[in-house]
């Protein structure tokens, strides 16, 4: 998800100097397109999900759901300190 580093959006970004996010680790339920990709449509938003036995596109809320789940599970020490980042 493009917003995880705090470069816009919710402002609840994570400190990229302290946190490494690995995609497709341990299990790959499907490709998860960002809100931008879902809005653009095309292969990544539509057809790529067929290969993961997902017959329909994901909701536009999927990016927010993932961001909220990651934020809720990580200690606050991994959140971006805006004052320190400046």
KOLGU-759863 format. One record per residue: residue in three letters; chain; x, y, z of N, C-alpha, C in turn. Coordinates in pm, 1 decimal. Example, Ala and Ser with C-alpha at 12.3 -4.5 7.8 and 13.67 -1.06 7.14 Angstrom:
<rec type="ALA" mol="A" n_xx="1319.0" n_yy="-569.0" n_zz="780.0" ca_xx="1230.0" ca_yy="-450.0" ca_zz="780.0" c_xx="1320.0" c_yy="-330.0" c_zz="780.0"/>
<rec type="SER" mol="A" n_xx="1285.0" n_yy="-225.0" n_zz="708.0" ca_xx="1367.0" ca_yy="-106.0" ca_zz="714.0" c_xx="1290.0" c_yy="3.0" c_zz="787.0"/>
END
This chain:
<rec type="UNK" mol="A" n_xx="83.5" n_yy="-116.1" n_zz="0.0" ca_xx="0.0" ca_yy="0.0" ca_zz="0.0" c_xx="88.9" c_yy="123.6" c_zz="0.0"/>
<rec type="UNK" mol="A" n_xx="58.7" n_yy="218.2" n_zz="-84.3" ca_xx="147.9" ca_yy="332.1" ca_zz="-98.9" c_xx="148.8" c_yy="427.8" c_zz="18.4"/>
<rec type="UNK" mol="A" n_xx="48.6" n_yy="425.7" n_zz="103.5" ca_xx="36.2" ca_yy="525.3" ca_zz="209.1" c_xx="100.9" c_yy="483.7" c_zz="341.1"/>
<rec type="UNK" mol="A" n_xx="156.9" n_yy="363.6" n_zz="350.2" ca_xx="207.2" ca_yy="314.0" ca_zz="477.2" c_xx="322.0" c_yy="395.1" c_zz="533.6"/>
<rec type="UNK" mol="A" n_xx="397.3" n_yy="463.6" n_zz="449.7" ca_xx="512.9" ca_yy="537.8" ca_zz="498.2" c_xx="478.2" c_yy="677.8" c_zz="543.5"/>
<rec type="UNK" mol="A" n_xx="351.9" n_yy="717.5" n_zz="534.4" ca_xx="313.1" ca_yy="848.8" ca_zz="582.1" c_xx="335.3" c_yy="957.8" c_zz="481.1"/>
<rec type="UNK" mol="A" n_xx="336.9" n_yy="922.1" n_zz="353.4" ca_xx="361.4" ca_yy="1022.4" ca_zz="250.2" c_xx="232.9" c_yy="1088.3" c_zz="202.2"/>
<rec type="UNK" mol="A" n_xx="128.4" n_yy="1078.3" n_zz="278.6" ca_xx="1.7" ca_yy="1140.8" ca_zz="242.0" c_xx="-113.4" c_yy="1064.4" c_zz="301.1"/>
<rec type="UNK" mol="A" n_xx="-231.3" n_yy="1116.7" n_zz="287.3" ca_xx="-350.3" ca_yy="1045.6" ca_zz="333.1" c_xx="-376.8" c_yy="1063.5" c_zz="480.6"/>
<rec type="UNK" mol="A" n_xx="-387.5" n_yy="955.1" n_zz="552.4" ca_xx="-435.5" ca_yy="956.2" ca_zz="690.3" c_xx="-339.0" c_yy="1020.3" c_zz="789.2"/>
<rec type="UNK" mol="A" n_xx="-212.3" n_yy="1029.9" n_zz="757.3" ca_xx="-115.9" ca_yy="1086.8" ca_zz="850.4" c_xx="-69.4" c_yy="988.7" c_zz="956.1"/>
<rec type="UNK" mol="A" n_xx="-122.4" n_yy="866.3" n_zz="956.0" ca_xx="-81.6" ca_yy="764.6" ca_zz="1052.2" c_xx="23.1" c_yy="674.7" c_zz="989.3"/>
<rec type="UNK" mol="A" n_xx="124.3" n_yy="734.4" n_zz="927.9" ca_xx="226.6" ca_yy="658.6" ca_zz="857.0" c_xx="323.4" c_yy="591.6" c_zz="951.7"/>
<rec type="UNK" mol="A" n_xx="408.8" n_yy="507.9" n_zz="894.2" ca_xx="506.3" ca_yy="435.7" ca_zz="972.1" c_xx="646.6" c_yy="484.8" c_zz="939.2"/>
<rec type="UNK" mol="A" n_xx="736.0" n_yy="467.8" n_zz="1032.8" ca_xx="874.1" ca_yy="511.7" ca_zz="1018.1" c_xx="949.0" c_yy="414.7" c_zz="927.2"/>
<rec type="UNK" mol="A" n_xx="971.7" n_yy="453.8" n_zz="803.6" ca_xx="1038.2" ca_yy="369.2" ca_zz="705.7" c_xx="1181.4" c_yy="335.4" c_zz="741.3"/>
<rec type="UNK" mol="A" n_xx="1243.7" n_yy="411.2" n_zz="831.2" ca_xx="1380.1" ca_yy="381.4" ca_zz="874.2" c_xx="1383.0" c_yy="268.7" c_zz="976.6"/>
<rec type="UNK" mol="A" n_xx="1268.4" n_yy="237.6" n_zz="1035.4" ca_xx="1263.2" ca_yy="137.0" ca_zz="1142.0" c_xx="1176.0" c_yy="17.2" c_zz="1108.3"/>
<rec type="UNK" mol="A" n_xx="1102.5" n_yy="24.1" n_zz="999.3" ca_xx="1006.2" ca_yy="-81.3" ca_zz="969.8" c_xx="1020.8" c_yy="-126.6" c_zz="825.5"/>
<rec type="UNK" mol="A" n_xx="1026.2" n_yy="-255.0" n_zz="805.3" ca_xx="1036.1" ca_yy="-313.7" ca_zz="671.9" c_xx="908.7" c_yy="-392.3" c_zz="647.0"/>
<rec type="UNK" mol="A" n_xx="835.9" n_yy="-358.0" n_zz="543.0" ca_xx="713.5" ca_yy="-430.7" ca_zz="510.1" c_xx="742.2" c_yy="-520.6" c_zz="390.9"/>
<rec type="UNK" mol="A" n_xx="720.1" n_yy="-649.5" n_zz="409.8" ca_xx="742.5" ca_yy="-747.5" ca_zz="303.1" c_xx="607.9" c_yy="-793.1" c_zz="249.5"/>
<rec type="UNK" mol="A" n_xx="589.1" n_yy="-779.1" n_zz="121.5" ca_xx="467.0" ca_yy="-829.1" ca_zz="59.6" c_xx="483.8" c_yy="-974.1" c_zz="19.5"/>
<rec type="UNK" mol="A" n_xx="375.1" n_yy="-1044.1" n_zz="8.4" ca_xx="372.5" ca_yy="-1183.9" ca_zz="-33.1" c_xx="459.1" c_yy="-1271.8" c_zz="57.7"/>
<rec type="UNK" mol="A" n_xx="456.8" n_yy="-1248.3" n_zz="188.3" ca_xx="534.5" ca_yy="-1328.7" ca_zz="281.8" c_xx="446.4" c_yy="-1437.0" c_zz="344.1"/>
<rec type="UNK" mol="A" n_xx="499.6" n_yy="-1555.9" n_zz="355.5" ca_xx="437.1" ca_yy="-1672.0" ca_zz="419.1" c_xx="321.1" c_yy="-1732.2" c_zz="340.6"/>
<rec type="UNK" mol="A" n_xx="232.7" n_yy="-1653.5" n_zz="291.3" ca_xx="118.6" ca_yy="-1703.9" ca_zz="216.4" c_xx="73.2" c_yy="-1593.3" c_zz="121.9"/>
<rec type="UNK" mol="A" n_xx="23.5" n_yy="-1629.5" n_zz="8.8" ca_xx="-19.7" ca_yy="-1530.0" ca_zz="-89.3" c_xx="-167.5" c_yy="-1553.9" c_zz="-119.3"/>
<rec type="UNK" mol="A" n_xx="-257.9" n_yy="-1489.4" n_zz="-43.0" ca_xx="-400.4" ca_yy="-1510.6" ca_zz="-70.7" c_xx="-443.0" c_yy="-1450.9" c_zz="-204.4"/>
<rec type="UNK" mol="A" n_xx="-380.9" n_yy="-1341.3" n_zz="-244.3" ca_xx="-405.2" ca_yy="-1279.8" ca_zz="-374.6" c_xx="-326.4" c_yy="-1149.5" c_zz="-382.9"/>
<rec type="UNK" mol="A" n_xx="-316.1" n_yy="-1096.6" n_zz="-503.2" ca_xx="-258.1" ca_yy="-964.0" ca_zz="-522.1" c_xx="-358.5" c_yy="-863.9" c_zz="-467.2"/>
<rec type="UNK" mol="A" n_xx="-314.2" n_yy="-768.8" n_zz="-387.9" ca_xx="-403.5" ca_yy="-669.0" ca_zz="-329.4" c_xx="-372.4" c_yy="-533.9" c_zz="-392.2"/>
<rec type="UNK" mol="A" n_xx="-454.7" n_yy="-491.2" n_zz="-486.0" ca_xx="-429.0" ca_yy="-363.5" ca_zz="-553.0" c_xx="-460.5" c_yy="-244.8" c_zz="-462.1"/>
<rec type="UNK" mol="A" n_xx="-389.6" n_yy="-135.9" n_zz="-483.2" ca_xx="-415.3" ca_yy="-13.1" ca_zz="-408.5" c_xx="-544.8" c_yy="51.9" c_zz="-458.3"/>
<rec type="UNK" mol="A" n_xx="-588.9" n_yy="150.9" n_zz="-385.9" ca_xx="-709.5" ca_yy="226.0" ca_zz="-424.3" c_xx="-692.2" c_yy="286.5" c_zz="-563.9"/>
<rec type="UNK" mol="A" n_xx="-572.6" n_yy="336.5" n_zz="-593.0" ca_xx="-545.3" ca_yy="395.8" ca_zz="-723.9" c_xx="-558.9" c_yy="292.0" c_zz="-835.0"/>
<rec type="UNK" mol="A" n_xx="-502.2" n_yy="173.6" n_zz="-814.4" ca_xx="-510.1" ca_yy="67.5" ca_zz="-914.8" c_xx="-654.6" c_yy="22.6" c_zz="-932.9"/>
<rec type="UNK" mol="A" n_xx="-729.0" n_yy="11.6" n_zz="-825.2" ca_xx="-870.2" ca_yy="-26.4" ca_zz="-835.6" c_xx="-948.2" c_yy="75.8" c_zz="-917.3"/>
<rec type="UNK" mol="A" n_xx="-917.9" n_yy="203.9" n_zz="-896.7" ca_xx="-987.9" ca_yy="309.8" ca_zz="-971.6" c_xx="-951.7" c_yy="306.1" c_zz="-1119.6"/>
<rec type="UNK" mol="A" n_xx="-825.5" n_yy="272.7" n_zz="-1149.4" ca_xx="-781.9" ca_yy="266.8" ca_zz="-1288.7" c_xx="-838.5" c_yy="145.8" c_zz="-1362.0"/>
<rec type="UNK" mol="A" n_xx="-866.4" n_yy="37.5" n_zz="-1287.4" ca_xx="-916.5" ca_yy="-84.6" ca_zz="-1349.3" c_xx="-805.7" c_yy="-159.3" c_zz="-1420.8"/>
<rec type="UNK" mol="A" n_xx="-842.6" n_yy="-247.2" n_zz="-1511.7" ca_xx="-743.9" ca_yy="-322.5" ca_zz="-1588.2" c_xx="-707.3" c_yy="-454.5" c_zz="-1523.4"/>
<rec type="UNK" mol="A" n_xx="-600.8" n_yy="-513.9" n_zz="-1572.8" ca_xx="-561.4" ca_yy="-649.2" ca_zz="-1532.8" c_xx="-542.4" c_yy="-662.9" c_zz="-1382.0"/>
<rec type="UNK" mol="A" n_xx="-461.9" n_yy="-575.5" n_zz="-1320.4" ca_xx="-430.8" ca_yy="-590.4" ca_zz="-1177.8" c_xx="-555.0" c_yy="-577.2" c_zz="-1089.7"/>
<rec type="UNK" mol="A" n_xx="-647.6" n_yy="-493.1" n_zz="-1128.1" ca_xx="-768.2" ca_yy="-472.5" ca_zz="-1047.7" c_xx="-876.3" c_yy="-576.0" c_zz="-1076.2"/>
<rec type="UNK" mol="A" n_xx="-873.5" n_yy="-636.1" n_zz="-1192.1" ca_xx="-982.2" ca_yy="-725.1" ca_zz="-1232.8" c_xx="-936.0" c_yy="-869.4" c_zz="-1253.8"/>
<rec type="UNK" mol="A" n_xx="-864.3" n_yy="-895.2" n_zz="-1362.5" ca_xx="-834.3" ca_yy="-1031.7" ca_zz="-1402.9" c_xx="-730.8" c_yy="-1104.1" c_zz="-1316.3"/>
<rec type="UNK" mol="A" n_xx="-637.9" n_yy="-1032.6" n_zz="-1253.0" ca_xx="-533.0" ca_yy="-1100.5" ca_zz="-1176.0" c_xx="-591.6" c_yy="-1181.6" c_zz="-1060.7"/>
<rec type="UNK" mol="A" n_xx="-706.0" n_yy="-1142.0" n_zz="-1012.3" ca_xx="-767.0" ca_yy="-1211.1" ca_zz="-898.3" c_xx="-822.0" c_yy="-1348.7" c_zz="-936.3"/>
<rec type="UNK" mol="A" n_xx="-849.7" n_yy="-1372.2" n_zz="-1062.4" ca_xx="-902.3" ca_yy="-1501.4" ca_zz="-1105.8" c_xx="-805.7" c_yy="-1614.2" c_zz="-1070.6"/>
<rec type="UNK" mol="A" n_xx="-676.1" n_yy="-1587.9" n_zz="-1081.8" ca_xx="-574.8" ca_yy="-1690.7" ca_zz="-1057.7" c_xx="-561.6" c_yy="-1727.0" c_zz="-910.3"/>
<rec type="UNK" mol="A" n_xx="-621.2" n_yy="-1648.0" n_zz="-824.1" ca_xx="-620.9" ca_yy="-1674.8" ca_zz="-680.0" c_xx="-757.2" c_yy="-1723.2" c_zz="-633.6"/>
<rec type="UNK" mol="A" n_xx="-840.5" n_yy="-1765.3" n_zz="-727.1" ca_xx="-975.3" ca_yy="-1813.6" ca_zz="-698.0" c_xx="-1061.3" c_yy="-1705.2" c_zz="-632.3"/>
<rec type="UNK" mol="A" n_xx="-1039.8" n_yy="-1582.7" n_zz="-674.7" ca_xx="-1120.4" ca_yy="-1468.8" ca_zz="-630.5" c_xx="-1199.4" c_yy="-1421.0" c_zz="-751.4"/>
<rec type="UNK" mol="A" n_xx="-1327.2" n_yy="-1455.4" n_zz="-760.0" ca_xx="-1403.9" ca_yy="-1427.3" ca_zz="-882.0" c_xx="-1445.8" c_yy="-1281.6" c_zz="-902.4"/>
<rec type="UNK" mol="A" n_xx="-1426.5" n_yy="-1196.6" n_zz="-801.5" ca_xx="-1470.3" ca_yy="-1056.7" ca_zz="-814.3" c_xx="-1359.3" c_yy="-963.9" c_zz="-766.2"/>
<rec type="UNK" mol="A" n_xx="-1367.5" n_yy="-839.7" n_zz="-807.9" ca_xx="-1268.1" ca_yy="-740.9" ca_zz="-765.1" c_xx="-1283.3" c_yy="-711.4" c_zz="-616.7"/>
<rec type="UNK" mol="A" n_xx="-1176.9" n_yy="-663.7" n_zz="-555.7" ca_xx="-1179.5" ca_yy="-627.1" ca_zz="-414.5" c_xx="-1247.6" c_yy="-491.7" c_zz="-397.5"/>
<rec type="UNK" mol="A" n_xx="-1295.1" n_yy="-467.8" n_zz="-278.3" ca_xx="-1359.7" ca_yy="-341.5" ca_zz="-245.9" c_xx="-1258.2" c_yy="-228.1" c_zz="-246.8"/>
<rec type="UNK" mol="A" n_xx="-1303.4" n_yy="-109.5" n_zz="-277.1" ca_xx="-1217.3" ca_yy="7.9" ca_zz="-272.2" c_xx="-1168.0" c_yy="38.7" c_zz="-132.1"/>
<rec type="UNK" mol="A" n_xx="-1228.4" n_yy="-23.5" n_zz="-31.7" ca_xx="-1191.1" ca_yy="-1.5" ca_zz="108.2" c_xx="-1075.1" c_yy="-90.0" c_zz="153.2"/>
<rec type="UNK" mol="A" n_xx="-1028.8" n_yy="-181.5" n_zz="67.4" ca_xx="-928.1" ca_yy="-278.1" ca_zz="109.1" c_xx="-800.4" c_yy="-210.2" c_zz="159.1"/>
<rec type="UNK" mol="A" n_xx="-758.8" n_yy="-101.8" n_zz="95.9" ca_xx="-637.6" ca_yy="-31.2" ca_zz="139.8" c_xx="-654.7" c_yy="22.6" c_zz="281.5"/>
<rec type="UNK" mol="A" n_xx="-769.8" n_yy="82.4" n_zz="310.4" ca_xx="-795.7" ca_yy="134.9" ca_zz="445.0" c_xx="-802.4" c_yy="23.1" c_zz="548.5"/>
<rec type="UNK" mol="A" n_xx="-863.3" n_yy="-89.5" n_zz="512.4" ca_xx="-874.1" ca_yy="-202.7" ca_zz="604.0" c_xx="-736.5" c_yy="-257.2" c_zz="641.3"/>
<rec type="UNK" mol="A" n_xx="-649.1" n_yy="-269.5" n_zz="542.8" ca_xx="-514.2" ca_yy="-319.5" ca_zz="568.7" c_xx="-434.3" c_yy="-219.4" c_zz="651.1"/>
<rec type="UNK" mol="A" n_xx="-443.2" n_yy="-93.2" n_zz="615.6" ca_xx="-371.0" ca_yy="10.9" ca_zz="689.6" c_xx="-415.5" c_yy="12.5" c_zz="835.4"/>
<rec type="UNK" mol="A" n_xx="-545.0" n_yy="4.3" n_zz="858.5" ca_xx="-598.6" ca_yy="5.3" ca_zz="995.2" c_xx="-552.2" c_yy="-119.6" c_zz="1072.3"/>
<rec type="UNK" mol="A" n_xx="-553.8" n_yy="-236.2" n_zz="1007.5" ca_xx="-511.3" ca_yy="-359.4" ca_zz="1073.8" c_xx="-362.9" c_yy="-354.3" c_zz="1110.7"/>
<rec type="UNK" mol="A" n_xx="-278.8" n_yy="-305.6" n_zz="1020.1" ca_xx="-135.5" ca_yy="-294.3" ca_zz="1048.6" c_xx="-112.3" c_yy="-194.8" c_zz="1161.1"/>
<rec type="UNK" mol="A" n_xx="-178.9" n_yy="-80.9" n_zz="1156.4" ca_xx="-164.4" ca_yy="21.2" ca_zz="1260.0" c_xx="-204.5" c_yy="-32.4" c_zz="1397.0"/>
<rec type="UNK" mol="A" n_xx="-312.1" n_yy="-108.7" n_zz="1401.9" ca_xx="-360.4" ca_yy="-162.8" ca_zz="1529.3" c_xx="-268.9" c_yy="-269.8" c_zz="1587.2"/>
<rec type="UNK" mol="A" n_xx="-190.7" n_yy="-336.8" n_zz="1503.9" ca_xx="-108.3" ca_yy="-447.4" ca_zz="1551.1" c_xx="37.2" c_yy="-408.3" c_zz="1582.4"/>
<rec type="UNK" mol="A" n_xx="81.8" n_yy="-298.1" n_zz="1528.9" ca_xx="220.6" ca_yy="-257.6" ca_zz="1552.9" c_xx="231.5" c_yy="-164.6" c_zz="1672.8"/>
<rec type="UNK" mol="A" n_xx="338.6" n_yy="-179.2" n_zz="1749.5" ca_xx="360.2" ca_yy="-85.7" ca_zz="1859.3" c_xx="374.3" c_yy="57.2" c_zz="1807.2"/>
<rec type="UNK" mol="A" n_xx="334.1" n_yy="152.0" n_zz="1887.6" ca_xx="337.5" ca_yy="293.3" ca_zz="1848.7" c_xx="478.3" c_yy="340.5" c_zz="1814.6"/>
<rec type="UNK" mol="A" n_xx="580.8" n_yy="273.1" n_zz="1866.5" ca_xx="718.8" ca_yy="314.0" ca_zz="1841.4" c_xx="754.3" c_yy="306.5" c_zz="1692.5"/>
<rec type="UNK" mol="A" n_xx="679.0" n_yy="229.5" n_zz="1614.0" ca_xx="705.1" ca_yy="218.2" ca_zz="1470.1" c_xx="630.4" c_yy="322.2" c_zz="1387.4"/>
<rec type="UNK" mol="A" n_xx="551.9" n_yy="404.9" n_zz="1451.8" ca_xx="481.0" ca_yy="510.5" ca_zz="1376.5" c_xx="575.9" c_yy="625.2" c_zz="1348.2"/>
<rec type="UNK" mol="A" n_xx="547.7" n_yy="694.0" n_zz="1240.7" ca_xx="631.8" ca_yy="805.5" ca_zz="1198.7" c_xx="619.9" c_yy="921.4" c_zz="1297.0"/>
<rec type="UNK" mol="A" n_xx="733.2" n_yy="967.1" n_zz="1345.9" ca_xx="738.2" ca_yy="1085.4" ca_zz="1431.2" c_xx="761.2" c_yy="1204.4" c_zz="1339.1"/>
<rec type="UNK" mol="A" n_xx="654.8" n_yy="1278.8" n_zz="1310.4" ca_xx="662.4" ca_yy="1387.9" ca_zz="1212.2" c_xx="765.9" c_yy="1492.5" c_zz="1253.4"/>
<rec type="UNK" mol="A" n_xx="774.7" n_yy="1524.2" n_zz="1380.7" ca_xx="870.6" ca_yy="1623.3" ca_zz="1425.9" c_xx="1014.2" c_yy="1575.6" c_zz="1403.8"/>
<rec type="UNK" mol="A" n_xx="1039.3" n_yy="1447.4" n_zz="1428.0" ca_xx="1172.8" ca_yy="1392.2" ca_zz="1406.1" c_xx="1207.1" c_yy="1381.0" c_zz="1257.9"/>
<rec type="UNK" mol="A" n_xx="1106.0" n_yy="1355.1" n_zz="1176.9" ca_xx="1126.7" ca_yy="1339.0" ca_zz="1032.6" c_xx="1163.0" c_yy="1468.7" c_zz="964.1"/>
<rec type="UNK" mol="A" n_xx="1119.0" n_yy="1581.8" n_zz="1019.3" ca_xx="1146.6" ca_yy="1712.5" ca_zz="958.7" c_xx="1288.1" c_yy="1747.4" c_zz="985.0"/>
END
